[in-house]
Structures are given as structure tokens and as C-alpha cells.
Amino acid sequence: MALTRPNQQLRRDLKEAAATLKWAGVDMFGLAKRMLAAGDEQGANDLMKIALSFQDVEDKLTVYADEVKSGSIIRAGK
């Protein structure tokens, strides 16, 4: 069954949000490495925790996007 236009947009938006979080996390890890090299271990650790939480949310958004594609979210809501 083809996705409706709103569901297609929702899936695209979820995928885009996941990709944005992925690259923000990558950038944060790079910054954390520089902070660690500069001697700010606590700041680096804090930033790495945030980056890891971004990764968790990215994974969830990707799963949700796949569920929208399969229609399982839509059927569950009815």
C-alpha cells in the first residue's frame, strides 16, 4: 500500500531529523576530542554524553520512520 502524502512527509521529516542528529553528534565528538586534548576532561565527557544521547534518539527516529513506511504506526493508532 502506498503512503499517503502526509505520511510520506512525516517519514522524510523523521529521516531528516535523524540525519541532523547524527551529524551534530559527529561534530560534538570532534569537539569533545579537542576539549580533551586541551585538558578539559569533564567538559569533554559531558559533551560525549550528549552526543551519545543524540545517537540514541537518531536510532529511535529511524525506527519510527521505518514504522511509518510499513504502516504499523498508522494501524496502531486506529
mmJSON file of the N, C-alpha and C atoms, coordinates in Angstrom:
{"data_MODEL":{"atom_site":{
"group_PDB":["ATOM","ATOM","ATOM","ATOM","ATOM","ATOM","ATOM","ATOM","ATOM","ATOM","ATOM","ATOM","ATOM","ATOM","ATOM","ATOM","ATOM","ATOM","ATOM","ATOM","ATOM","ATOM","ATOM","ATOM","ATOM","ATOM","ATOM","ATOM","ATOM","ATOM","ATOM","ATOM","ATOM","ATOM","ATOM","ATOM","ATOM","ATOM","ATOM","ATOM","ATOM","ATOM","ATOM","ATOM","ATOM","ATOM","ATOM","ATOM","ATOM","ATOM","ATOM","ATOM","ATOM","ATOM","ATOM","ATOM","ATOM","ATOM","ATOM","ATOM","ATOM","ATOM","ATOM","ATOM","ATOM","ATOM","ATOM","ATOM","ATOM","ATOM","ATOM","ATOM","ATOM","ATOM","ATOM","ATOM","ATOM","ATOM","ATOM","ATOM","ATOM","ATOM","ATOM","ATOM","ATOM","ATOM","ATOM","ATOM","ATOM","ATOM","ATOM","ATOM","ATOM","ATOM","ATOM","ATOM","ATOM","ATOM","ATOM","ATOM","ATOM","ATOM","ATOM","ATOM","ATOM","ATOM","ATOM","ATOM","ATOM","ATOM","ATOM","ATOM","ATOM","ATOM","ATOM","ATOM","ATOM","ATOM","ATOM","ATOM","ATOM","ATOM","ATOM","ATOM","ATOM","ATOM","ATOM","ATOM","ATOM","ATOM","ATOM","ATOM","ATOM","ATOM","ATOM","ATOM","ATOM","ATOM","ATOM","ATOM","ATOM","ATOM","ATOM","ATOM","ATOM","ATOM","ATOM","ATOM","ATOM","ATOM","ATOM","ATOM","ATOM","ATOM","ATOM","ATOM","ATOM","ATOM","ATOM","ATOM","ATOM","ATOM","ATOM","ATOM","ATOM","ATOM","ATOM","ATOM","ATOM","ATOM","ATOM","ATOM","ATOM","ATOM","ATOM","ATOM","ATOM","ATOM","ATOM","ATOM","ATOM","ATOM","ATOM","ATOM","ATOM","ATOM","ATOM","ATOM","ATOM","ATOM","ATOM","ATOM","ATOM","ATOM","ATOM","ATOM","ATOM","ATOM","ATOM","ATOM","ATOM","ATOM","ATOM","ATOM","ATOM","ATOM","ATOM","ATOM","ATOM","ATOM","ATOM","ATOM","ATOM","ATOM","ATOM","ATOM","ATOM","ATOM","ATOM","ATOM","ATOM","ATOM","ATOM","ATOM","ATOM","ATOM","ATOM","ATOM","ATOM","ATOM","ATOM","ATOM","ATOM","ATOM"],
"id":[1,2,3,4,5,6,7,8,9,10,11,12,13,14,15,16,17,18,19,20,21,22,23,24,25,26,27,28,29,30,31,32,33,34,35,36,37,38,39,40,41,42,43,44,45,46,47,48,49,50,51,52,53,54,55,56,57,58,59,60,61,62,63,64,65,66,67,68,69,70,71,72,73,74,75,76,77,78,79,80,81,82,83,84,85,86,87,88,89,90,91,92,93,94,95,96,97,98,99,100,101,102,103,104,105,106,107,108,109,110,111,112,113,114,115,116,117,118,119,120,121,122,123,124,125,126,127,128,129,130,131,132,133,134,135,136,137,138,139,140,141,142,143,144,145,146,147,148,149,150,151,152,153,154,155,156,157,158,159,160,161,162,163,164,165,166,167,168,169,170,171,172,173,174,175,176,177,178,179,180,181,182,183,184,185,186,187,188,189,190,191,192,193,194,195,196,197,198,199,200,201,202,203,204,205,206,207,208,209,210,211,212,213,214,215,216,217,218,219,220,221,222,223,224,225,226,227,228,229,230,231,232,233,234],
"type_symbol":["N","C","C","N","C","C","N","C","C","N","C","C","N","C","C","N","C","C","N","C","C","N","C","C","N","C","C","N","C","C","N","C","C","N","C","C","N","C","C","N","C","C","N","C","C","N","C","C","N","C","C","N","C","C","N","C","C","N","C","C","N","C","C","N","C","C","N","C","C","N","C","C","N","C","C","N","C","C","N","C","C","N","C","C","N","C","C","N","C","C","N","C","C","N","C","C","N","C","C","N","C","C","N","C","C","N","C","C","N","C","C","N","C","C","N","C","C","N","C","C","N","C","C","N","C","C","N","C","C","N","C","C","N","C","C","N","C","C","N","C","C","N","C","C","N","C","C","N","C","C","N","C","C","N","C","C","N","C","C","N","C","C","N","C","C","N","C","C","N","C","C","N","C","C","N","C","C","N","C","C","N","C","C","N","C","C","N","C","C","N","C","C","N","C","C","N","C","C","N","C","C","N","C","C","N","C","C","N","C","C","N","C","C","N","C","C","N","C","C","N","C","C","N","C","C","N","C","C","N","C","C","N","C","C"],
"label_atom_id":["N","CA","C","N","CA","C","N","CA","C","N","CA","C","N","CA","C","N","CA","C","N","CA","C","N","CA","C","N","CA","C","N","CA","C","N","CA","C","N","CA","C","N","CA","C","N","CA","C","N","CA","C","N","CA","C","N","CA","C","N","CA","C","N","CA","C","N","CA","C","N","CA","C","N","CA","C","N","CA","C","N","CA","C","N","CA","C","N","CA","C","N","CA","C","N","CA","C","N","CA","C","N","CA","C","N","CA","C","N","CA","C","N","CA","C","N","CA","C","N","CA","C","N","CA","C","N","CA","C","N","CA","C","N","CA","C","N","CA","C","N","CA","C","N","CA","C","N","CA","C","N","CA","C","N","CA","C","N","CA","C","N","CA","C","N","CA","C","N","CA","C","N","CA","C","N","CA","C","N","CA","C","N","CA","C","N","CA","C","N","CA","C","N","CA","C","N","CA","C","N","CA","C","N","CA","C","N","CA","C","N","CA","C","N","CA","C","N","CA","C","N","CA","C","N","CA","C","N","CA","C","N","CA","C","N","CA","C","N","CA","C","N","CA","C","N","CA","C","N","CA","C","N","CA","C","N","CA","C","N","CA","C","N","CA","C","N","CA","C","N","CA","C"],
"label_alt_id":[null,null,null,null,null,null,null,null,null,null,null,null,null,null,null,null,null,null,null,null,null,null,null,null,null,null,null,null,null,null,null,null,null,null,null,null,null,null,null,null,null,null,null,null,null,null,null,null,null,null,null,null,null,null,null,null,null,null,null,null,null,null,null,null,null,null,null,null,null,null,null,null,null,null,null,null,null,null,null,null,null,null,null,null,null,null,null,null,null,null,null,null,null,null,null,null,null,null,null,null,null,null,null,null,null,null,null,null,null,null,null,null,null,null,null,null,null,null,null,null,null,null,null,null,null,null,null,null,null,null,null,null,null,null,null,null,null,null,null,null,null,null,null,null,null,null,null,null,null,null,null,null,null,null,null,null,null,null,null,null,null,null,null,null,null,null,null,null,null,null,null,null,null,null,null,null,null,null,null,null,null,null,null,null,null,null,null,null,null,null,null,null,null,null,null,null,null,null,null,null,null,null,null,null,null,null,null,null,null,null,null,null,null,null,null,null,null,null,null,null,null,null,null,null,null,null,null,null,null,null,null,null,null,null],
"label_comp_id":["MET","MET","MET","ALA","ALA","ALA","LEU","LEU","LEU","THR","THR","THR","ARG","ARG","ARG","PRO","PRO","PRO","ASN","ASN","ASN","GLN","GLN","GLN","GLN","GLN","GLN","LEU","LEU","LEU","ARG","ARG","ARG","ARG","ARG","ARG","ASP","ASP","ASP","LEU","LEU","LEU","LYS","LYS","LYS","GLU","GLU","GLU","ALA","ALA","ALA","ALA","ALA","ALA","ALA","ALA","ALA","THR","THR","THR","LEU","LEU","LEU","LYS","LYS","LYS","TRP","TRP","TRP","ALA","ALA","ALA","GLY","GLY","GLY","VAL","VAL","VAL","ASP","ASP","ASP","MET","MET","MET","PHE","PHE","PHE","GLY","GLY","GLY","LEU","LEU","LEU","ALA","ALA","ALA","LYS","LYS","LYS","ARG","ARG","ARG","MET","MET","MET","LEU","LEU","LEU","ALA","ALA","ALA","ALA","ALA","ALA","GLY","GLY","GLY","ASP","ASP","ASP","GLU","GLU","GLU","GLN","GLN","GLN","GLY","GLY","GLY","ALA","ALA","ALA","ASN","ASN","ASN","ASP","ASP","ASP","LEU","LEU","LEU","MET","MET","MET","LYS","LYS","LYS","ILE","ILE","ILE","ALA","ALA","ALA","LEU","LEU","LEU","SER","SER","SER","PHE","PHE","PHE","GLN","GLN","GLN","ASP","ASP","ASP","VAL","VAL","VAL","GLU","GLU","GLU","ASP","ASP","ASP","LYS","LYS","LYS","LEU","LEU","LEU","THR","THR","THR","VAL","VAL","VAL","TYR","TYR","TYR","ALA","ALA","ALA","ASP","ASP","ASP","GLU","GLU","GLU","VAL","VAL","VAL","LYS","LYS","LYS","SER","SER","SER","GLY","GLY","GLY","SER","SER","SER","ILE","ILE","ILE","ILE","ILE","ILE","ARG","ARG","ARG","ALA","ALA","ALA","GLY","GLY","GLY","LYS","LYS","LYS"],
"label_asym_id":["A","A","A","A","A","A","A","A","A","A","A","A","A","A","A","A","A","A","A","A","A","A","A","A","A","A","A","A","A","A","A","A","A","A","A","A","A","A","A","A","A","A","A","A","A","A","A","A","A","A","A","A","A","A","A","A","A","A","A","A","A","A","A","A","A","A","A","A","A","A","A","A","A","A","A","A","A","A","A","A","A","A","A","A","A","A","A","A","A","A","A","A","A","A","A","A","A","A","A","A","A","A","A","A","A","A","A","A","A","A","A","A","A","A","A","A","A","A","A","A","A","A","A","A","A","A","A","A","A","A","A","A","A","A","A","A","A","A","A","A","A","A","A","A","A","A","A","A","A","A","A","A","A","A","A","A","A","A","A","A","A","A","A","A","A","A","A","A","A","A","A","A","A","A","A","A","A","A","A","A","A","A","A","A","A","A","A","A","A","A","A","A","A","A","A","A","A","A","A","A","A","A","A","A","A","A","A","A","A","A","A","A","A","A","A","A","A","A","A","A","A","A","A","A","A","A","A","A","A","A","A","A","A","A"],
"label_entity_id":["1","1","1","1","1","1","1","1","1","1","1","1","1","1","1","1","1","1","1","1","1","1","1","1","1","1","1","1","1","1","1","1","1","1","1","1","1","1","1","1","1","1","1","1","1","1","1","1","1","1","1","1","1","1","1","1","1","1","1","1","1","1","1","1","1","1","1","1","1","1","1","1","1","1","1","1","1","1","1","1","1","1","1","1","1","1","1","1","1","1","1","1","1","1","1","1","1","1","1","1","1","1","1","1","1","1","1","1","1","1","1","1","1","1","1","1","1","1","1","1","1","1","1","1","1","1","1","1","1","1","1","1","1","1","1","1","1","1","1","1","1","1","1","1","1","1","1","1","1","1","1","1","1","1","1","1","1","1","1","1","1","1","1","1","1","1","1","1","1","1","1","1","1","1","1","1","1","1","1","1","1","1","1","1","1","1","1","1","1","1","1","1","1","1","1","1","1","1","1","1","1","1","1","1","1","1","1","1","1","1","1","1","1","1","1","1","1","1","1","1","1","1","1","1","1","1","1","1","1","1","1","1","1","1"],
"label_seq_id":[1,1,1,2,2,2,3,3,3,4,4,4,5,5,5,6,6,6,7,7,7,8,8,8,9,9,9,10,10,10,11,11,11,12,12,12,13,13,13,14,14,14,15,15,15,16,16,16,17,17,17,18,18,18,19,19,19,20,20,20,21,21,21,22,22,22,23,23,23,24,24,24,25,25,25,26,26,26,27,27,27,28,28,28,29,29,29,30,30,30,31,31,31,32,32,32,33,33,33,34,34,34,35,35,35,36,36,36,37,37,37,38,38,38,39,39,39,40,40,40,41,41,41,42,42,42,43,43,43,44,44,44,45,45,45,46,46,46,47,47,47,48,48,48,49,49,49,50,50,50,51,51,51,52,52,52,53,53,53,54,54,54,55,55,55,56,56,56,57,57,57,58,58,58,59,59,59,60,60,60,61,61,61,62,62,62,63,63,63,64,64,64,65,65,65,66,66,66,67,67,67,68,68,68,69,69,69,70,70,70,71,71,71,72,72,72,73,73,73,74,74,74,75,75,75,76,76,76,77,77,77,78,78,78],
"pdbx_PDB_ins_code":[null,null,null,null,null,null,null,null,null,null,null,null,null,null,null,null,null,null,null,null,null,null,null,null,null,null,null,null,null,null,null,null,null,null,null,null,null,null,null,null,null,null,null,null,null,null,null,null,null,null,null,null,null,null,null,null,null,null,null,null,null,null,null,null,null,null,null,null,null,null,null,null,null,null,null,null,null,null,null,null,null,null,null,null,null,null,null,null,null,null,null,null,null,null,null,null,null,null,null,null,null,null,null,null,null,null,null,null,null,null,null,null,null,null,null,null,null,null,null,null,null,null,null,null,null,null,null,null,null,null,null,null,null,null,null,null,null,null,null,null,null,null,null,null,null,null,null,null,null,null,null,null,null,null,null,null,null,null,null,null,null,null,null,null,null,null,null,null,null,null,null,null,null,null,null,null,null,null,null,null,null,null,null,null,null,null,null,null,null,null,null,null,null,null,null,null,null,null,null,null,null,null,null,null,null,null,null,null,null,null,null,null,null,null,null,null,null,null,null,null,null,null,null,null,null,null,null,null,null,null,null,null,null,null],
"Cartn_x":[0.84,0.0,0.89,0.557,1.337,1.071,2.08,1.929,1.135,0.338,-0.358,0.665,0.299,1.214,1.668,0.755,1.218,2.18,1.925,2.823,4.175,4.181,5.45,6.25,5.56,6.242,6.751,5.931,6.351,7.599,7.612,8.776,10.015,9.866,11.004,11.498,10.571,10.952,11.681,11.2,11.869,13.276,13.417,14.739,15.676,15.146,15.967,16.409,15.497,15.846,16.912,16.778,17.766,19.134,19.167,20.447,21.076,20.242,20.758,21.374,20.689,21.237,22.533,22.584,23.802,24.998,24.848,25.975,26.282,25.274,25.529,26.339,25.999,26.75,28.184,28.383,29.742,30.55,29.939,30.618,30.937,30.001,30.227,31.379,31.467,32.583,33.911,33.947,35.169,35.543,34.546,34.787,35.23,34.623,34.998,36.452,36.882,38.282,39.222,38.853,39.693,39.689,38.522,38.456,39.325,39.29,40.101,41.583,41.963,43.363,43.792,42.844,43.146,43.11,42.762,42.784,41.437,40.367,39.043,38.33,38.76,38.217,36.737,36.346,34.944,34.038,34.431,33.647,33.551,34.664,34.681,33.742,33.776,32.889,31.424,31.117,29.745,29.261,30.118,29.762,29.579,30.413,30.275,28.962,28.531,27.25,26.105,26.168,25.134,25.148,26.342,26.46,25.899,26.147,25.606,24.085,23.546,22.082,21.492,22.201,21.759,21.691,22.684,22.746,21.547,21.176,20.021,18.733,18.57,17.37,17.372,18.533,18.647,18.156,18.574,18.143,16.628,16.055,14.607,13.862,14.334,13.671,13.728,14.843,14.969,13.973,13.819,12.843,11.432,11.127,9.796,9.541,10.541,10.39,10.111,10.785,10.545,9.144,8.678,7.329,6.272,6.534,5.609,5.551,6.709,6.76,5.964,6.098,5.404,3.928,3.569,2.173,1.821,2.791,2.463,2.064,2.604,2.215,0.792,0.486,-0.814,-1.9,-1.66,-2.639,-2.811,-1.702,-1.778,-2.604,-2.612,-3.352,-4.843,-5.284,-6.724,-7.456],
"Cartn_y":[-1.172,0.0,1.242,2.194,3.43,4.328,5.072,6.016,7.233,7.754,8.998,10.132,11.233,12.374,12.833,12.968,13.36,12.34,11.053,10.037,10.04,10.322,10.452,11.61,12.729,13.898,13.602,12.919,12.543,11.677,10.698,9.82,10.61,11.498,12.338,13.203,13.796,14.651,13.866,12.657,11.819,11.445,11.086,10.737,11.945,13.121,14.336,14.685,14.562,14.845,13.86,12.593,11.589,11.917,12.318,12.659,13.893,14.864,16.073,15.733,14.893,14.471,13.69,12.859,12.083,13.014,13.994,14.867,15.82,16.216,17.035,16.233,14.951,14.086,13.89,13.724,13.58,14.846,15.999,17.267,17.397,16.96,17.036,16.137,14.944,14.064,14.705,15.357,16.044,17.151,17.917,18.992,18.415,17.322,16.692,16.223,15.698,15.272,16.461,17.588,18.79,19.31,19.239,19.667,18.777,17.479,16.537,16.827,17.103,17.419,18.716,19.623,20.896,20.776,19.59,19.379,19.491,19.703,19.83,18.469,17.592,16.236,16.203,16.973,16.979,17.509,18.602,19.156,18.186,17.507,16.523,15.364,14.888,13.788,14.195,15.396,15.896,15.972,16.472,16.599,15.228,14.269,12.912,12.273,12.533,12.004,12.567,13.847,14.472,13.855,13.69,13.109,11.69,10.92,9.557,9.568,10.54,10.622,10.999,11.831,12.148,10.875,10.011,8.76,7.873,7.819,7.023,7.551,8.868,9.468,9.282,9.39,9.155,7.753,6.769,5.387,5.253,5.89,5.826,6.468,7.626,8.303,7.462,6.79,5.922,4.762,4.181,3.105,3.629,4.811,5.391,5.623,6.113,6.353,5.047,3.982,2.675,2.161,2.452,2.038,2.808,4.08,4.864,4.247,3.878,3.279,1.976,1.163,-0.124,0.024,1.174,1.418,0.953,0.433,-0.099,0.99,2.181,3.275,3.711,3.803,4.269,3.277,1.987,0.975,0.926,1.105,1.036,2.177,3.314,4.468,4.393,3.469,3.374,2.487],
"Cartn_z":[0.0,0.0,0.0,-0.852,-0.953,0.251,0.619,1.723,1.268,2.183,1.889,1.894,1.296,1.233,2.623,3.61,4.959,5.575,5.334,5.884,5.184,3.892,3.175,3.76,4.018,4.585,5.992,6.782,8.136,8.078,7.193,7.06,6.656,5.68,5.258,6.415,7.163,8.289,9.372,9.659,10.657,10.204,8.942,8.403,8.446,8.096,8.103,9.525,10.487,11.883,12.369,11.996,12.389,11.801,10.537,9.892,10.546,10.885,11.54,12.892,13.658,14.948,14.78,13.755,13.51,13.312,12.423,12.128,13.275,14.031,15.217,16.232,16.372,17.28,16.832,15.538,14.993,15.294,15.059,15.356,16.843,17.695,19.146,19.573,18.994,19.328,18.94,17.779,17.363,18.327,18.738,19.701,21.044,21.453,22.718,22.682,21.558,21.429,21.577,20.975,21.105,22.543,23.195,24.594,25.474,25.21,25.977,25.781,24.531,24.239,24.919,25.115,25.766,27.291,27.798,29.239,29.931,29.185,29.793,29.754,30.654,30.654,31.016,32.017,32.439,31.32,30.702,29.601,28.435,28.142,27.055,27.366,28.596,28.986,28.913,29.364,29.295,27.85,26.979,25.571,24.919,25.297,24.752,25.19,26.417,26.89,26.052,25.748,24.923,23.527,22.965,21.626,21.596,22.635,22.704,22.816,23.547,23.64,22.284,21.506,20.15,19.318,19.501,18.746,19.08,20.355,20.764,20.129,20.145,19.562,18.046,17.435,15.987,15.639,16.411,16.176,16.308,17.325,17.527,16.351,15.903,14.788,13.514,13.308,12.139,12.216,13.401,13.591,13.338,13.876,13.657,12.174,11.458,10.018,9.293,9.691,9.074,9.41,10.62,11.005,10.223,9.966,9.143,7.755,7.217,5.883,5.83,6.876,6.881,7.24,7.798,8.168,9.56,10.321,11.64,12.629,12.516,13.401,13.079,11.816,11.385,11.835,11.628,12.019,13.529,14.265,15.724,16.287,15.605,16.088,15.833,15.005,14.68,15.637],
"occupancy":[1.0,1.0,1.0,1.0,1.0,1.0,1.0,1.0,1.0,1.0,1.0,1.0,1.0,1.0,1.0,1.0,1.0,1.0,1.0,1.0,1.0,1.0,1.0,1.0,1.0,1.0,1.0,1.0,1.0,1.0,1.0,1.0,1.0,1.0,1.0,1.0,1.0,1.0,1.0,1.0,1.0,1.0,1.0,1.0,1.0,1.0,1.0,1.0,1.0,1.0,1.0,1.0,1.0,1.0,1.0,1.0,1.0,1.0,1.0,1.0,1.0,1.0,1.0,1.0,1.0,1.0,1.0,1.0,1.0,1.0,1.0,1.0,1.0,1.0,1.0,1.0,1.0,1.0,1.0,1.0,1.0,1.0,1.0,1.0,1.0,1.0,1.0,1.0,1.0,1.0,1.0,1.0,1.0,1.0,1.0,1.0,1.0,1.0,1.0,1.0,1.0,1.0,1.0,1.0,1.0,1.0,1.0,1.0,1.0,1.0,1.0,1.0,1.0,1.0,1.0,1.0,1.0,1.0,1.0,1.0,1.0,1.0,1.0,1.0,1.0,1.0,1.0,1.0,1.0,1.0,1.0,1.0,1.0,1.0,1.0,1.0,1.0,1.0,1.0,1.0,1.0,1.0,1.0,1.0,1.0,1.0,1.0,1.0,1.0,1.0,1.0,1.0,1.0,1.0,1.0,1.0,1.0,1.0,1.0,1.0,1.0,1.0,1.0,1.0,1.0,1.0,1.0,1.0,1.0,1.0,1.0,1.0,1.0,1.0,1.0,1.0,1.0,1.0,1.0,1.0,1.0,1.0,1.0,1.0,1.0,1.0,1.0,1.0,1.0,1.0,1.0,1.0,1.0,1.0,1.0,1.0,1.0,1.0,1.0,1.0,1.0,1.0,1.0,1.0,1.0,1.0,1.0,1.0,1.0,1.0,1.0,1.0,1.0,1.0,1.0,1.0,1.0,1.0,1.0,1.0,1.0,1.0,1.0,1.0,1.0,1.0,1.0,1.0,1.0,1.0,1.0,1.0,1.0,1.0],
"B_iso_or_equiv":[0.0,0.0,0.0,0.0,0.0,0.0,0.0,0.0,0.0,0.0,0.0,0.0,0.0,0.0,0.0,0.0,0.0,0.0,0.0,0.0,0.0,0.0,0.0,0.0,0.0,0.0,0.0,0.0,0.0,0.0,0.0,0.0,0.0,0.0,0.0,0.0,0.0,0.0,0.0,0.0,0.0,0.0,0.0,0.0,0.0,0.0,0.0,0.0,0.0,0.0,0.0,0.0,0.0,0.0,0.0,0.0,0.0,0.0,0.0,0.0,0.0,0.0,0.0,0.0,0.0,0.0,0.0,0.0,0.0,0.0,0.0,0.0,0.0,0.0,0.0,0.0,0.0,0.0,0.0,0.0,0.0,0.0,0.0,0.0,0.0,0.0,0.0,0.0,0.0,0.0,0.0,0.0,0.0,0.0,0.0,0.0,0.0,0.0,0.0,0.0,0.0,0.0,0.0,0.0,0.0,0.0,0.0,0.0,0.0,0.0,0.0,0.0,0.0,0.0,0.0,0.0,0.0,0.0,0.0,0.0,0.0,0.0,0.0,0.0,0.0,0.0,0.0,0.0,0.0,0.0,0.0,0.0,0.0,0.0,0.0,0.0,0.0,0.0,0.0,0.0,0.0,0.0,0.0,0.0,0.0,0.0,0.0,0.0,0.0,0.0,0.0,0.0,0.0,0.0,0.0,0.0,0.0,0.0,0.0,0.0,0.0,0.0,0.0,0.0,0.0,0.0,0.0,0.0,0.0,0.0,0.0,0.0,0.0,0.0,0.0,0.0,0.0,0.0,0.0,0.0,0.0,0.0,0.0,0.0,0.0,0.0,0.0,0.0,0.0,0.0,0.0,0.0,0.0,0.0,0.0,0.0,0.0,0.0,0.0,0.0,0.0,0.0,0.0,0.0,0.0,0.0,0.0,0.0,0.0,0.0,0.0,0.0,0.0,0.0,0.0,0.0,0.0,0.0,0.0,0.0,0.0,0.0,0.0,0.0,0.0,0.0,0.0,0.0,0.0,0.0,0.0,0.0,0.0,0.0],
"pdbx_formal_charge":[null,null,null,null,null,null,null,null,null,null,null,null,null,null,null,null,null,null,null,null,null,null,null,null,null,null,null,null,null,null,null,null,null,null,null,null,null,null,null,null,null,null,null,null,null,null,null,null,null,null,null,null,null,null,null,null,null,null,null,null,null,null,null,null,null,null,null,null,null,null,null,null,null,null,null,null,null,null,null,null,null,null,null,null,null,null,null,null,null,null,null,null,null,null,null,null,null,null,null,null,null,null,null,null,null,null,null,null,null,null,null,null,null,null,null,null,null,null,null,null,null,null,null,null,null,null,null,null,null,null,null,null,null,null,null,null,null,null,null,null,null,null,null,null,null,null,null,null,null,null,null,null,null,null,null,null,null,null,null,null,null,null,null,null,null,null,null,null,null,null,null,null,null,null,null,null,null,null,null,null,null,null,null,null,null,null,null,null,null,null,null,null,null,null,null,null,null,null,null,null,null,null,null,null,null,null,null,null,null,null,null,null,null,null,null,null,null,null,null,null,null,null,null,null,null,null,null,null,null,null,null,null,null,null],
"auth_seq_id":[1,1,1,2,2,2,3,3,3,4,4,4,5,5,5,6,6,6,7,7,7,8,8,8,9,9,9,10,10,10,11,11,11,12,12,12,13,13,13,14,14,14,15,15,15,16,16,16,17,17,17,18,18,18,19,19,19,20,20,20,21,21,21,22,22,22,23,23,23,24,24,24,25,25,25,26,26,26,27,27,27,28,28,28,29,29,29,30,30,30,31,31,31,32,32,32,33,33,33,34,34,34,35,35,35,36,36,36,37,37,37,38,38,38,39,39,39,40,40,40,41,41,41,42,42,42,43,43,43,44,44,44,45,45,45,46,46,46,47,47,47,48,48,48,49,49,49,50,50,50,51,51,51,52,52,52,53,53,53,54,54,54,55,55,55,56,56,56,57,57,57,58,58,58,59,59,59,60,60,60,61,61,61,62,62,62,63,63,63,64,64,64,65,65,65,66,66,66,67,67,67,68,68,68,69,69,69,70,70,70,71,71,71,72,72,72,73,73,73,74,74,74,75,75,75,76,76,76,77,77,77,78,78,78],
"auth_comp_id":["MET","MET","MET","ALA","ALA","ALA","LEU","LEU","LEU","THR","THR","THR","ARG","ARG","ARG","PRO","PRO","PRO","ASN","ASN","ASN","GLN","GLN","GLN","GLN","GLN","GLN","LEU","LEU","LEU","ARG","ARG","ARG","ARG","ARG","ARG","ASP","ASP","ASP","LEU","LEU","LEU","LYS","LYS","LYS","GLU","GLU","GLU","ALA","ALA","ALA","ALA","ALA","ALA","ALA","ALA","ALA","THR","THR","THR","LEU","LEU","LEU","LYS","LYS","LYS","TRP","TRP","TRP","ALA","ALA","ALA","GLY","GLY","GLY","VAL","VAL","VAL","ASP","ASP","ASP","MET","MET","MET","PHE","PHE","PHE","GLY","GLY","GLY","LEU","LEU","LEU","ALA","ALA","ALA","LYS","LYS","LYS","ARG","ARG","ARG","MET","MET","MET","LEU","LEU","LEU","ALA","ALA","ALA","ALA","ALA","ALA","GLY","GLY","GLY","ASP","ASP","ASP","GLU","GLU","GLU","GLN","GLN","GLN","GLY","GLY","GLY","ALA","ALA","ALA","ASN","ASN","ASN","ASP","ASP","ASP","LEU","LEU","LEU","MET","MET","MET","LYS","LYS","LYS","ILE","ILE","ILE","ALA","ALA","ALA","LEU","LEU","LEU","SER","SER","SER","PHE","PHE","PHE","GLN","GLN","GLN","ASP","ASP","ASP","VAL","VAL","VAL","GLU","GLU","GLU","ASP","ASP","ASP","LYS","LYS","LYS","LEU","LEU","LEU","THR","THR","THR","VAL","VAL","VAL","TYR","TYR","TYR","ALA","ALA","ALA","ASP","ASP","ASP","GLU","GLU","GLU","VAL","VAL","VAL","LYS","LYS","LYS","SER","SER","SER","GLY","GLY","GLY","SER","SER","SER","ILE","ILE","ILE","ILE","ILE","ILE","ARG","ARG","ARG","ALA","ALA","ALA","GLY","GLY","GLY","LYS","LYS","LYS"],
"auth_asym_id":["A","A","A","A","A","A","A","A","A","A","A","A","A","A","A","A","A","A","A","A","A","A","A","A","A","A","A","A","A","A","A","A","A","A","A","A","A","A","A","A","A","A","A","A","A","A","A","A","A","A","A","A","A","A","A","A","A","A","A","A","A","A","A","A","A","A","A","A","A","A","A","A","A","A","A","A","A","A","A","A","A","A","A","A","A","A","A","A","A","A","A","A","A","A","A","A","A","A","A","A","A","A","A","A","A","A","A","A","A","A","A","A","A","A","A","A","A","A","A","A","A","A","A","A","A","A","A","A","A","A","A","A","A","A","A","A","A","A","A","A","A","A","A","A","A","A","A","A","A","A","A","A","A","A","A","A","A","A","A","A","A","A","A","A","A","A","A","A","A","A","A","A","A","A","A","A","A","A","A","A","A","A","A","A","A","A","A","A","A","A","A","A","A","A","A","A","A","A","A","A","A","A","A","A","A","A","A","A","A","A","A","A","A","A","A","A","A","A","A","A","A","A","A","A","A","A","A","A","A","A","A","A","A","A"],
"auth_atom_id":["N","CA","C","N","CA","C","N","CA","C","N","CA","C","N","CA","C","N","CA","C","N","CA","C","N","CA","C","N","CA","C","N","CA","C","N","CA","C","N","CA","C","N","CA","C","N","CA","C","N","CA","C","N","CA","C","N","CA","C","N","CA","C","N","CA","C","N","CA","C","N","CA","C","N","CA","C","N","CA","C","N","CA","C","N","CA","C","N","CA","C","N","CA","C","N","CA","C","N","CA","C","N","CA","C","N","CA","C","N","CA","C","N","CA","C","N","CA","C","N","CA","C","N","CA","C","N","CA","C","N","CA","C","N","CA","C","N","CA","C","N","CA","C","N","CA","C","N","CA","C","N","CA","C","N","CA","C","N","CA","C","N","CA","C","N","CA","C","N","CA","C","N","CA","C","N","CA","C","N","CA","C","N","CA","C","N","CA","C","N","CA","C","N","CA","C","N","CA","C","N","CA","C","N","CA","C","N","CA","C","N","CA","C","N","CA","C","N","CA","C","N","CA","C","N","CA","C","N","CA","C","N","CA","C","N","CA","C","N","CA","C","N","CA","C","N","CA","C","N","CA","C","N","CA","C","N","CA","C","N","CA","C","N","CA","C","N","CA","C","N","CA","C"],
"pdbx_PDB_model_num":[1,1,1,1,1,1,1,1,1,1,1,1,1,1,1,1,1,1,1,1,1,1,1,1,1,1,1,1,1,1,1,1,1,1,1,1,1,1,1,1,1,1,1,1,1,1,1,1,1,1,1,1,1,1,1,1,1,1,1,1,1,1,1,1,1,1,1,1,1,1,1,1,1,1,1,1,1,1,1,1,1,1,1,1,1,1,1,1,1,1,1,1,1,1,1,1,1,1,1,1,1,1,1,1,1,1,1,1,1,1,1,1,1,1,1,1,1,1,1,1,1,1,1,1,1,1,1,1,1,1,1,1,1,1,1,1,1,1,1,1,1,1,1,1,1,1,1,1,1,1,1,1,1,1,1,1,1,1,1,1,1,1,1,1,1,1,1,1,1,1,1,1,1,1,1,1,1,1,1,1,1,1,1,1,1,1,1,1,1,1,1,1,1,1,1,1,1,1,1,1,1,1,1,1,1,1,1,1,1,1,1,1,1,1,1,1,1,1,1,1,1,1,1,1,1,1,1,1,1,1,1,1,1,1]
}}}
